[in-house]
Amino acid sequence: MEVFPISGRGNRAIMFLMNFLDKSVSLRLFLLSLLLVLLAPFPSDWRDRQDWEIARRAQQDHGYLVQGEALRDIFQRHPWRQDIYEPLGVGAFLRGDDVLAFEYLWAAYRQGFISSQGQEILVKELLRQSKKEDAVQILMQIELPANCQFLSKYADTKRDLSFQDWLAILEKWNEKCPEEPFVLYQWGLFRIVENYHEGINCIKKAAQIQPEYQRVVSLLEEVNALSLSNQNHAYRLTLLGRALINLREYEEARLALQKAVEIQPVYAEAWAFLGEAKLELSDTTGKDDLKRAISLNPRSVISRVLYSLYLSREGNLEQAIEEMQQVLKIEPEQSIWYLELGRLTAKSGNLFEAYSYYEQATSLDPDNSLVWKSLAQFCVTYDFDVSGKGLFSAREALKLSPLDADAHKVMGDVLFKQGDFASAERFWVRTLQLNPSHAEAFLALGQLYLQENRLGEAQKMLENVFLFASQEETKLIAARLLERYFQVPLLTKNEP
């Protein structure tokens, strides 16, 4: 929200009254004394202009502490200025003072002096403090349609609300902003479980306005075409649920998969995907669903792989490895399972055994660039024969997939590990040319530029990580580097 300094209206008011009130000298003197008393707390214009300029420059330089001090000086002189609440709150938020940020932003909201940015921060603070009812109230009362274009900023709040609250908010938004792409997309996801054609048409409409949704349309149409070959409705719902999990839309996935197991209670894969969706929503009963899936069909590869992934996330690597070994007995010719066993075994610390699994994958599937990329990345991550097998594997991956951004990224990683920074930079830049949203390449270049003291380029690369990273760990690394080297506090509030 833009805030303007106070003008010299006090002096103009005095001159006006002096010229207008000429009935008696005593009356003029009385009114003049009264005005001087009232205006005494207000400083001259130059002090306000000076503080506003300090605050503006401090914000540009990410000096939020200095900015806050300048704004507080103005606020102390003009406590009636309700439009200063928000800049004070946003500044406090950016410098990590959650308590003060909430106090000022809540005051700004109550007084009606809050912008879409301040409202977004306030909602996140309310959810962080588990004040969900207040957050829902604000989301329900957003001024629409004036702020339709800002609604997509609240995409992350979906996971912090109950699905019922989210639907209530979505219905209100859909009523007021029926042409907003984000609303169309979210409404389509909800409707697609009950009515595929209605849901997909909403998402298609969103994609016509905002092309980034086209990949969702392609995935869902591909799944629907595949499901048409089988008239089993539980099977079709399971395919849809699996696709929604891939899109990280876990609530909608849970709805689809819950219907699938109600239709066909002995469908092991439906129970397995339902368990995965629940676990992503922090519903621990998902573990029971995974176990039920295995008990219904002990030879279900999907059920055992998902259970292994759950055990791995919980830190139970020994049992996760045992599950994957069972998978290998069922499908011993699938290279992907050797890669997963290699990943788990490496995490457990047994690098030579892990290397053997990666080697078996390359022997089974030598024309698949994925197995070579995985082996090269293993060598880089664990500093395992980087100059030998690591470099060879990266070259094989590039030979098989010369236009694969990930293949160029891993080659850059190998070269960086060998100390060839110039060549590593070339491969990472090429990665971004092939995939302009490759967050890991932005992070790698940011770290390289920091090492070479190319600070301006480094900051730009690290800030791009936040635009494109889907992994919280990647964002966290970039945030810590930005905070350390550029005093930009971008850590989210639920991070350590």
Secondary structure, DSSP 8 states (H G I E B T S, - for coil): -------SHHHHHHHHHHHH--S-HHHHHHHHHHHHHHHTTS--HHHHHHHHHHHHHHHHTT-HHHHHHHHHHHHHH-TT-GGGHHHHHHHHHHTT-HHHHHHHHHHHHHHT---HHHHHHHHHHHHHTT-HHHHHHHHHT--TTTTGGGGGGGGGGGGGS-HHHHHHHHHHHHHH-TT-HHHHHHHHHHHHHH-HHHHHHHHHHHHHHSGGGHHHHHHHHHHHHHHTT---HHHHHHHHHHHHHHTT-HHHHHHHHHHHHHH-TT-HHHHHHHHHHHHHTT-TTHHHHHHHHHHH-TT-HHHHHHHHHHHHHTT-HHHHHHHHHHHHHH-TT-HHHHHHHHHHHHHTT-HHHHHHHHHHHHHH-TT-HHHHHHHHHHHHHTT-SIIIIIHHHHHHHHHH-TT-HHHHHHHHHHHHHTT-HHHHHHHHHHHHHH-TT-HHHHHHHHHHHHHTT-HHHHHHHHHHHHHH---HHHHHHHHHHHHHHH------TT--
